[in-house]
């Protein structure tokens, strides 16, 4: 499937910011899953391209003059493989790195108890166990925007029994790591089936010994295929979010 993307992010300030630095992870890479036909980033100052520690294509934007707005626009076309059986790119690190918990992906308390239910299944039939874990997480946690925010940890979202795709991905990743299965967080885009619309999205990848990295869209209870454009990966949202930065001044921010 060919996906056309236009993604614009605008920050506005009631009083001007005097300095801003933004890290942008908005550029998909060619992989076994997808072919990038065209891609362009528009920003209010020159961008410095780099490859981050997780192998993501990233850019740095610096504004060192007073500004009341930052507008960044990503656009392009990507062809996506229409099968769910794609093994994802290995990346620069050994899978064991993705056993490391973070504040957003710890699995203690009730979440840990939930994950432990899958311990025996993961040992005997990991492929089917991870599919069951995906379904189980989604059954436990309803999709409800506005309940959580970017800094909500997996244990909090699980306790609230509600969240969005970011929370579903964090919970799945937390469970996998507790079960000694390497797992990483993925950010990207999801194309609509009927209306052709597009949305920012998050899902997860888990490592299966002897196979490699397999993708799981927990929010939609499916293995990604055709409509998912993969952009960045990391230990959690903070490593893979589209825009993350720092500013001086700029009171009254809206996005």
Backbone bond lengths (Angstrom), bond angles and torsions (degrees), N, CA, C in turn:
res aa  C-N    CA-C-N  psi(-1)  N-CA   C-N-CA  omega(-1)  CA-C   N-CA-C  phi
1 X - - - 1.460 - - 1.523 109.46 -
2 X 1.322 115.99 139.83 1.464 120.58 176.30 1.530 108.92 -97.05
3 X 1.324 115.81 126.10 1.462 121.72 -178.36 1.523 108.95 -114.10
4 X 1.340 116.52 126.12 1.465 122.10 175.10 1.522 108.56 -101.92
5 X 1.319 115.96 130.23 1.463 121.47 -172.31 1.521 110.86 -124.66
6 X 1.326 115.70 133.40 1.462 122.55 165.08 1.520 106.51 -131.85
7 X 1.314 117.15 117.97 1.468 122.22 -175.33 1.532 107.48 -129.50
8 X 1.317 116.16 111.45 1.460 120.89 -179.45 1.520 110.27 -114.41
9 X 1.317 116.45 129.50 1.458 123.04 176.92 1.524 108.24 -117.97
10 X 1.333 117.19 127.32 1.461 121.68 -179.49 1.520 109.88 -127.84
11 X 1.328 116.25 125.34 1.460 122.74 171.45 1.526 107.56 -104.96
12 X 1.341 116.71 131.52 1.465 121.40 176.15 1.523 109.09 -123.11
13 X 1.344 115.97 145.60 1.461 121.94 -177.21 1.526 109.73 -126.07
14 X 1.335 115.78 136.30 1.459 120.03 177.92 1.519 111.21 -68.30
15 X 1.329 117.18 -35.24 1.462 121.78 170.16 1.523 107.79 -121.40
16 X 1.332 118.45 143.04 1.463 120.90 -171.02 1.528 113.60 -60.40
17 X 1.320 115.22 144.33 1.461 121.86 168.18 1.524 107.85 -83.09
18 X 1.329 116.47 144.42 1.466 119.65 179.63 1.526 112.33 -95.32
19 X 1.345 116.22 -20.87 1.466 120.40 -179.27 1.521 108.85 -156.16
20 X 1.320 117.12 136.29 1.470 121.70 175.92 1.521 109.50 -140.18
21 X 1.318 116.46 141.56 1.457 122.27 168.63 1.523 107.30 -129.88
22 X 1.322 116.42 127.20 1.461 122.15 -176.75 1.526 109.27 -125.43
23 X 1.324 115.18 133.25 1.460 121.40 174.29 1.524 107.39 -100.21
24 X 1.323 116.35 121.03 1.458 122.04 -174.39 1.530 109.85 -108.83
25 X 1.307 115.39 124.67 1.475 121.07 170.84 1.518 106.02 -119.68
26 X 1.316 114.71 80.09 1.461 122.83 -171.62 1.520 112.40 -126.47
27 X 1.337 117.68 8.49 1.464 120.69 -173.40 1.524 111.25 -118.13
28 X 1.328 118.24 110.91 1.471 120.46 176.60 1.519 111.23 -67.43
29 X 1.320 116.03 152.37 1.454 122.11 177.50 1.525 110.20 -110.65
30 X 1.321 115.50 151.22 1.462 120.00 172.94 1.524 108.78 -64.79
31 X 1.329 116.69 139.93 1.462 121.37 -177.79 1.523 108.90 -155.89
32 X 1.322 115.67 -173.27 1.460 120.32 175.99 1.520 110.60 -64.52
33 X 1.334 116.57 -27.02 1.461 120.99 -178.05 1.520 113.09 -84.75
34 X 1.329 118.54 -30.13 1.464 119.37 -167.96 1.531 112.06 -149.02
35 X 1.327 114.04 155.57 1.460 122.57 176.22 1.523 107.57 -122.99
36 X 1.329 116.89 121.33 1.462 121.31 -179.35 1.531 108.59 -85.85
37 X 1.325 116.49 112.85 1.464 121.68 -177.79 1.517 111.63 -82.85
38 X 1.323 116.83 -37.47 1.465 121.72 177.74 1.519 107.89 -158.76
39 X 1.342 116.40 150.01 1.467 119.92 177.04 1.515 109.86 -160.72
40 X 1.353 116.05 138.53 1.453 120.39 -178.61 1.519 109.29 -147.95
41 X 1.326 116.04 139.62 1.457 122.38 174.30 1.520 109.21 -113.38
42 X 1.329 116.78 129.27 1.461 122.71 174.69 1.520 108.27 -110.08
43 X 1.328 116.43 130.64 1.461 121.29 -177.39 1.529 109.24 -145.55
44 X 1.334 117.92 163.02 1.468 120.64 -176.53 1.532 114.73 -79.55
45 X 1.326 118.37 2.96 1.465 122.67 176.97 1.522 107.58 -154.33
46 X 1.328 118.07 162.64 1.469 119.81 179.11 1.525 111.77 -57.77
47 X 1.332 115.21 143.21 1.453 122.00 179.66 1.521 110.49 -102.31
48 X 1.327 116.17 142.57 1.469 120.96 173.83 1.518 108.12 -106.50
49 X 1.332 115.92 118.56 1.461 120.43 -178.60 1.514 110.51 -83.99
50 X 1.338 116.10 143.99 1.455 122.11 174.40 1.521 108.73 -153.25
51 X 1.301 117.11 165.93 1.463 122.74 173.91 1.517 106.48 -110.08
52 X 1.338 116.98 120.89 1.462 119.78 -174.45 1.528 111.45 -77.50
53 X 1.329 116.23 -179.07 1.459 121.13 -174.07 1.509 114.80 -66.07
54 X 1.339 117.50 -15.06 1.466 121.10 178.33 1.525 112.26 -101.11
55 X 1.345 116.37 5.96 1.456 121.16 179.38 1.510 114.10 85.44
56 X 1.335 118.02 10.11 1.467 121.27 179.46 1.525 110.85 -78.67
57 X 1.317 115.92 144.86 1.464 122.27 173.21 1.526 107.54 -76.26
58 X 1.333 118.29 114.77 1.459 121.82 -173.16 1.528 110.67 -130.35
59 X 1.333 114.92 162.97 1.461 121.65 177.62 1.519 109.55 -138.21
60 X 1.332 116.15 151.87 1.469 122.36 175.32 1.524 107.95 -114.23
61 X 1.328 115.45 131.02 1.459 123.05 176.54 1.525 107.87 -115.74
62 X 1.332 117.60 124.92 1.463 122.32 178.24 1.518 109.15 -122.13
63 X 1.335 116.18 127.26 1.466 122.56 172.86 1.522 107.35 -119.09
64 X 1.333 117.11 113.78 1.462 121.22 -176.96 1.525 112.20 -113.06
65 X 1.331 115.61 29.12 1.459 121.84 175.37 1.531 107.50 -131.76
66 X 1.325 119.30 158.70 1.466 120.23 179.46 1.528 111.77 -57.27
67 X 1.339 116.87 136.31 1.466 120.22 -179.13 1.529 109.40 -151.89
68 X 1.302 115.73 140.90 1.456 121.90 178.71 1.509 113.05 -101.27
69 X 1.347 116.53 -1.20 1.460 120.49 -176.62 1.517 109.85 -156.72
70 X 1.314 116.29 145.92 1.466 123.17 168.74 1.521 106.85 -127.55
71 X 1.315 115.96 123.31 1.463 120.54 179.54 1.529 108.82 -124.25
72 X 1.334 116.45 121.91 1.458 122.44 179.44 1.523 108.56 -122.37
73 X 1.324 115.89 131.54 1.466 120.22 -177.23 1.525 109.60 -126.66
74 X 1.342 115.61 125.35 1.463 122.10 175.45 1.517 108.03 -111.38
75 X 1.333 117.01 136.99 1.464 118.73 -179.51 1.521 110.24 -154.15
76 X 1.335 114.60 148.29 1.451 119.43 177.89 1.517 112.07 167.23
77 X 1.323 114.92 -171.60 1.461 121.93 179.97 1.524 109.99 -130.16
78 X 1.335 114.97 140.44 1.462 121.34 -178.72 1.525 108.94 -135.56
79 X 1.329 116.87 131.79 1.463 121.83 170.70 1.530 108.55 -91.33
80 X 1.344 116.29 128.70 1.464 120.84 -175.31 1.527 110.04 -117.30
81 X 1.321 115.51 134.73 1.462 122.50 178.28 1.529 109.50 -61.98
82 X 1.342 117.32 135.35 1.464 120.33 -172.56 1.520 113.84 -97.92
83 X 1.333 117.46 29.38 1.460 120.36 173.74 1.521 109.47 -123.69
84 X 1.320 116.81 149.42 1.460 120.64 -179.95 1.518 112.22 -86.32
85 X 1.327 117.54 -4.97 1.467 120.36 -172.88 1.529 113.03 -90.43
86 X 1.322 117.55 20.74 1.460 121.05 -179.75 1.527 110.08 -75.82
87 X 1.335 116.59 134.27 1.460 121.50 171.58 1.531 107.18 -91.00
88 X 1.338 116.12 123.86 1.458 120.71 -172.79 1.528 112.04 -73.35
89 X 1.339 115.64 164.27 1.458 121.38 179.41 1.533 110.80 -60.20
90 X 1.329 117.96 140.14 1.461 119.85 -176.97 1.525 113.92 -68.70
91 X 1.346 117.60 -31.52 1.454 119.75 -177.16 1.515 111.82 79.81
92 X 1.338 117.42 178.14 1.475 120.75 -173.10 1.517 114.97 -80.80
93 X 1.340 118.54 -8.69 1.458 120.55 -173.50 1.522 111.99 -114.60
94 X 1.324 115.15 152.95 1.459 120.72 172.00 1.528 108.93 -65.90
95 X 1.336 117.79 148.55 1.468 120.01 -178.88 1.523 113.96 -53.72
96 X 1.330 117.31 -29.89 1.469 120.41 -176.26 1.523 112.66 -58.45
97 X 1.340 118.11 -26.55 1.462 119.58 177.87 1.527 110.61 -57.52
98 X 1.325 116.17 -33.98 1.460 121.25 -174.34 1.529 113.11 -85.62
99 X 1.320 115.67 16.39 1.463 121.16 166.52 1.531 110.63 -92.51
100 X 1.321 116.82 -8.33 1.460 121.73 -174.88 1.529 110.28 -74.61
101 X 1.335 118.05 122.83 1.467 119.36 177.90 1.519 111.15 -76.00
102 X 1.306 117.09 155.85 1.457 123.72 173.25 1.527 107.49 -126.86
103 X 1.316 116.57 174.02 1.464 119.17 179.22 1.523 111.37 -59.26
104 X 1.335 116.81 -33.57 1.462 120.72 -177.64 1.524 112.85 -83.26
105 X 1.339 117.58 -13.19 1.475 119.42 -173.97 1.525 112.81 -127.49
106 X 1.299 118.39 26.37 1.464 120.14 172.76 1.531 109.12 -74.48
107 X 1.327 115.96 152.06 1.473 119.77 -175.76 1.520 110.50 -128.53
108 X 1.320 116.17 65.75 1.457 119.74 177.62 1.522 111.39 -101.64
109 X 1.334 116.28 177.88 1.459 121.94 174.66 1.516 112.77 59.48
110 X 1.337 117.00 -141.99 1.470 120.98 -178.94 1.525 113.73 -58.35
111 X 1.326 117.18 -32.94 1.468 118.99 178.25 1.521 110.52 -65.88
112 X 1.322 117.20 -41.43 1.455 120.01 176.70 1.516 111.97 -62.88
113 X 1.326 116.81 -40.37 1.465 120.66 177.81 1.525 110.69 -62.58
114 X 1.330 115.85 -40.20 1.475 120.32 177.80 1.528 110.27 -62.98
115 X 1.324 117.27 -46.51 1.467 120.60 -179.27 1.522 111.44 -61.06
116 X 1.315 116.38 -38.47 1.469 120.25 -176.36 1.526 112.91 -63.36
117 X 1.319 117.37 -20.75 1.469 120.06 177.04 1.532 112.06 -61.43
118 X 1.332 116.39 -24.04 1.463 120.89 -174.79 1.529 112.06 -98.66
119 X 1.328 117.56 5.53 1.462 121.21 -173.21 1.526 111.73 -60.71
120 X 1.306 117.58 -50.07 1.464 120.33 -178.77 1.516 112.29 -64.87
121 X 1.340 117.29 -40.91 1.464 121.30 -179.84 1.525 111.18 -64.15
122 X 1.337 117.11 -38.68 1.468 120.34 -179.69 1.525 110.32 -64.93
123 X 1.317 116.98 -35.83 1.471 119.82 178.54 1.522 111.86 -67.76
124 X 1.334 117.71 -39.90 1.466 121.02 -171.35 1.531 113.45 -92.47
125 X 1.323 117.71 -33.66 1.466 120.93 -176.82 1.529 108.61 -150.18
126 X 1.341 117.26 74.35 1.463 120.21 -171.83 1.531 114.52 -59.70
127 X 1.321 117.28 -35.58 1.474 118.41 -178.04 1.526 110.79 -62.80
128 X 1.328 117.40 -51.32 1.462 120.05 179.66 1.532 111.67 -69.39
129 X 1.327 116.76 -31.08 1.462 119.76 179.66 1.527 110.91 -64.78
130 X 1.331 117.34 -40.06 1.463 120.03 -179.80 1.528 111.23 -69.96
131 X 1.326 117.01 -34.18 1.466 119.50 174.21 1.533 109.38 -63.59
132 X 1.325 116.38 -41.91 1.468 120.38 179.01 1.525 111.13 -66.71
133 X 1.320 116.31 -37.73 1.465 120.18 177.31 1.521 110.49 -63.02
134 X 1.324 116.93 -43.35 1.459 120.53 177.48 1.531 110.72 -56.75
135 X 1.325 116.46 -48.83 1.465 120.68 179.80 1.532 111.09 -64.27
136 X 1.337 115.69 -39.67 1.456 119.84 -178.46 1.517 112.55 -64.91
137 X 1.330 116.74 -42.46 1.467 120.35 177.64 1.517 110.39 -59.95
138 X 1.326 115.56 -44.82 1.473 119.33 -177.32 1.525 111.83 -67.43
139 X 1.325 117.21 -33.46 1.468 120.13 176.67 1.529 111.26 -67.78
140 X 1.328 115.92 -34.04 1.456 120.32 -178.12 1.531 112.91 -79.07
141 X 1.340 116.92 -30.16 1.463 121.22 -171.67 1.526 109.70 -123.01
142 X 1.322 115.81 110.15 1.460 122.16 -178.75 1.529 110.15 -72.92
143 X 1.334 116.06 152.62 1.472 120.21 175.44 1.528 108.50 -84.31
144 X 1.330 116.44 110.58 1.465 122.08 -179.77 1.517 109.81 -142.66
145 X 1.334 118.99 103.52 1.468 120.83 175.72 1.523 110.66 -63.09
146 X 1.334 114.72 150.68 1.453 120.15 175.35 1.509 115.69 89.48
147 X 1.336 117.75 -7.78 1.460 121.43 -179.94 1.527 110.90 -84.46
148 X 1.334 116.83 -36.12 1.460 122.65 -176.68 1.527 109.96 -119.53
149 X 1.344 115.72 177.68 1.463 121.34 178.49 1.523 108.52 -143.02
150 X 1.334 117.05 -177.73 1.466 121.02 -172.35 1.519 113.27 -61.35
151 X 1.332 117.87 -26.32 1.462 120.78 -177.07 1.525 113.13 -98.81
152 X 1.333 118.30 9.93 1.461 121.28 -179.94 1.530 110.33 -73.22
153 X 1.322 116.93 126.93 1.460 121.61 179.67 1.521 110.81 -80.72
154 X 1.325 116.14 160.66 1.469 121.78 -179.34 1.527 111.37 -57.54
155 X 1.335 117.66 -41.71 1.460 120.08 -178.90 1.525 111.81 -63.70
156 X 1.351 116.85 -36.07 1.469 120.79 179.23 1.527 110.66 -68.12
157 X 1.335 116.77 -46.79 1.465 120.18 -179.41 1.523 110.59 -63.96
158 X 1.324 116.43 -39.97 1.465 119.85 178.58 1.526 110.13 -64.41
159 X 1.311 117.24 -40.34 1.454 120.90 178.52 1.524 112.31 -65.36
160 X 1.338 116.39 -34.33 1.464 120.66 178.98 1.523 111.90 -78.54
161 X 1.332 116.75 -14.83 1.461 123.23 -177.97 1.540 111.91 58.33
162 X 1.335 115.90 28.61 1.465 119.84 -179.48 1.523 108.90 -159.02
163 X 1.329 115.26 151.60 1.453 120.60 178.14 1.512 110.35 171.54
164 X 1.336 115.58 -164.50 1.461 121.72 -179.69 1.523 109.17 -120.97
165 X 1.332 116.69 -172.49 1.463 120.39 -174.22 1.522 112.56 -56.95
166 X 1.331 117.37 -36.59 1.463 120.83 177.76 1.526 110.76 -58.89
167 X 1.329 116.27 -42.84 1.460 120.59 -179.58 1.526 111.78 -68.73
168 X 1.324 116.91 -42.15 1.463 120.14 177.03 1.532 110.51 -58.49
169 X 1.337 116.28 -43.15 1.466 119.90 179.66 1.520 110.95 -65.14
170 X 1.334 117.95 -44.37 1.466 120.86 179.03 1.523 111.77 -60.97
171 X 1.318 117.08 -42.27 1.465 120.76 -179.09 1.534 110.54 -65.09
172 X 1.315 116.54 -45.12 1.470 120.63 178.43 1.522 110.33 -60.95
173 X 1.325 117.44 -46.38 1.465 121.78 179.53 1.525 110.70 -61.13
174 X 1.337 116.68 -43.49 1.465 120.74 179.26 1.528 111.12 -60.39
175 X 1.321 116.32 -43.76 1.466 120.55 179.10 1.514 111.27 -64.04
176 X 1.314 117.07 -45.17 1.467 120.52 179.58 1.521 110.97 -57.58
177 X 1.322 116.52 -47.27 1.471 119.51 -178.01 1.521 111.24 -63.94
178 X 1.326 117.61 -37.75 1.465 119.93 176.91 1.522 110.62 -62.98
179 X 1.344 116.46 -31.38 1.457 122.16 -179.77 1.528 112.78 -89.24
180 X 1.352 115.79 11.33 1.474 122.85 179.46 1.524 112.94 65.40
181 X 1.320 116.13 29.27 1.466 122.15 173.84 1.524 107.93 -107.84
182 X 1.338 119.46 116.39 1.460 120.00 177.21 1.530 110.64 -57.99
183 X 1.336 115.91 137.74 1.470 120.11 -179.20 1.518 109.30 -148.47
184 X 1.325 115.63 145.79 1.460 120.26 179.67 1.524 111.19 -133.28
185 X 1.310 114.90 153.39 1.465 124.07 -178.95 1.532 108.69 -86.71
186 X 1.331 116.95 141.86 1.464 122.20 -178.45 1.524 109.70 -126.63
187 X 1.331 116.55 134.01 1.462 120.96 171.63 1.525 109.17 -113.76
188 X 1.328 116.07 149.60 1.457 120.02 179.81 1.501 111.74 178.83
189 X 1.321 115.90 -146.77 1.463 122.63 -177.78 1.522 109.71 -130.59
190 X 1.329 114.27 151.61 1.458 120.96 176.60 1.521 108.90 -128.21
191 X 1.337 116.14 121.60 1.446 121.03 177.46 1.519 111.49 -84.20
192 X 1.337 117.08 143.35 1.454 121.75 179.25 1.515 111.83 -75.07
193 X 1.327 116.62 149.79 1.470 121.15 -179.79 1.516 111.57 -78.67
194 X 1.319 116.83 -46.27 1.467 120.49 -171.90 1.525 112.36 -93.59
195 X 1.348 116.58 -49.71 1.465 119.02 -171.91 1.521 113.28 -90.62
196 X 1.334 118.14 -6.88 1.457 120.19 -179.43 1.514 113.15 73.84
197 X 1.319 118.37 6.67 1.459 121.61 179.38 1.519 111.62 -71.35
198 X 1.326 115.13 174.05 1.450 121.34 -175.41 1.519 108.95 -140.08
199 X 1.336 117.34 144.83 1.462 120.94 178.17 1.517 109.71 -142.39
200 X 1.338 116.07 149.56 1.460 119.47 168.21 1.525 107.78 -63.05
201 X 1.328 116.08 146.36 1.458 118.56 -173.69 1.525 110.19 -149.88
202 X 1.312 115.79 163.74 1.470 121.89 176.88 1.512 109.30 -138.71
203 X 1.305 116.67 142.17 1.456 122.67 175.44 1.527 108.12 -147.98
204 X 1.307 118.88 -164.01 1.465 121.49 -174.76 1.522 110.06 -139.77
205 X 1.327 114.72 161.10 1.458 122.50 172.35 1.518 108.78 -128.34
206 X 1.309 116.66 139.97 1.465 121.89 179.13 1.521 109.26 -125.87
207 X 1.324 115.64 146.23 1.463 122.34 -177.58 1.519 110.56 -91.39
208 X 1.339 115.38 123.72 1.458 121.12 174.39 1.526 108.44 -109.28
209 X 1.320 115.75 119.76 1.461 120.78 -178.46 1.523 110.07 -57.94
210 X 1.334 115.91 131.81 1.455 120.82 -179.34 1.513 113.82 87.20
211 X 1.335 117.97 -11.03 1.466 121.80 179.15 1.524 111.37 -119.24
212 X 1.329 116.78 -60.33 1.460 120.70 -177.72 1.515 110.71 131.46
213 X 1.334 115.74 -157.31 1.465 122.07 -176.86 1.525 110.73 -84.63
214 X 1.335 116.33 123.55 1.461 122.29 177.47 1.525 109.24 -117.66
215 X 1.338 115.65 145.61 1.464 121.52 -173.70 1.524 112.10 -97.44
216 X 1.353 114.82 147.13 1.466 122.03 -179.59 1.531 109.02 -139.69
217 X 1.326 116.65 116.28 1.463 121.67 174.36 1.525 107.31 -93.79
218 X 1.316 115.81 94.11 1.457 120.75 -172.50 1.522 110.94 -68.54
219 X 1.329 117.66 -40.79 1.466 120.89 -177.31 1.519 111.72 -58.90
220 X 1.338 116.97 -34.64 1.461 121.24 -177.45 1.523 113.53 -105.70
221 X 1.337 116.55 6.13 1.465 122.08 176.61 1.534 112.76 55.83
222 X 1.327 117.04 45.95 1.465 118.79 -178.43 1.522 110.67 -152.61
223 X 1.343 115.20 164.17 1.452 122.37 171.41 1.520 107.78 -88.20
224 X 1.357 118.87 126.67 1.463 120.82 -176.94 1.519 113.48 -55.91
225 X 1.337 114.15 138.08 1.461 121.31 177.89 1.518 109.19 -163.39
226 X 1.324 116.55 127.31 1.458 120.99 170.92 1.509 115.93 78.91
227 X 1.320 118.71 -48.64 1.469 121.17 -172.59 1.525 113.57 -102.33
228 X 1.336 118.84 -5.75 1.458 121.67 -176.53 1.534 110.56 -98.38
229 X 1.321 116.76 122.66 1.465 122.41 174.81 1.526 107.62 -104.52
230 X 1.299 115.95 114.69 1.475 122.75 -175.57 1.527 109.29 -84.62
231 X 1.348 117.20 128.47 1.464 121.01 -177.22 1.527 112.13 -114.80
232 X 1.330 118.46 -51.94 1.470 120.05 -174.56 1.523 110.41 -147.50
233 X 1.343 115.51 154.99 1.465 121.41 176.58 1.525 109.27 -130.61
234 X 1.335 115.62 162.61 1.456 120.52 176.82 1.512 110.43 -176.16
235 X 1.317 115.76 -173.90 1.455 120.35 177.61 1.522 111.23 -69.49
236 X 1.342 116.16 -30.79 1.466 121.32 177.29 1.525 109.31 -161.29
237 X 1.323 115.67 -171.10 1.475 121.73 -177.13 1.529 112.61 -53.58
238 X 1.320 117.86 -41.12 1.459 121.01 -174.37 1.521 112.27 -63.14
239 X 1.331 117.92 -27.09 1.465 121.66 178.63 1.523 112.65 -81.59
240 X 1.325 117.15 -20.40 1.465 119.71 -169.55 1.531 113.60 -126.01
241 X 1.340 118.24 3.25 1.465 119.48 -175.65 1.532 110.81 -66.11
242 X 1.339 117.63 150.42 1.469 120.86 -174.97 1.524 114.29 -61.12
243 X 1.347 117.15 -41.80 1.467 121.04 -178.05 1.528 108.12 -137.68
244 X 1.332 115.71 130.44 1.462 120.57 177.97 1.524 107.77 -148.40
245 X 1.334 117.47 133.36 1.452 117.11 -176.54 1.507 114.57 -164.42
246 X 1.334 113.19 -163.27 1.460 123.10 -175.03 1.520 107.57 -145.09
247 X 1.336 116.73 148.73 1.453 119.96 177.58 1.525 110.17 -145.21
248 X 1.352 115.18 159.30 1.458 121.66 167.82 1.527 107.23 -111.57
249 X 1.330 115.87 134.76 1.466 119.28 -176.63 1.501 109.81 76.89
250 X 1.326 115.91 -152.36 1.451 120.73 177.36 1.512 113.52 69.58
251 X 1.343 116.31 50.97 1.459 119.55 177.99 1.520 110.90 -68.76
252 X 1.332 116.77 154.63 1.455 120.69 178.07 1.512 113.15 69.06
253 X 1.341 117.64 48.24 1.472 120.95 -177.52 1.535 111.00 -74.05
254 X 1.328 115.36 140.09 1.463 121.72 169.01 1.526 107.53 -134.05
255 X 1.357 116.02 150.93 1.467 119.62 -179.28 1.518 109.28 -125.74
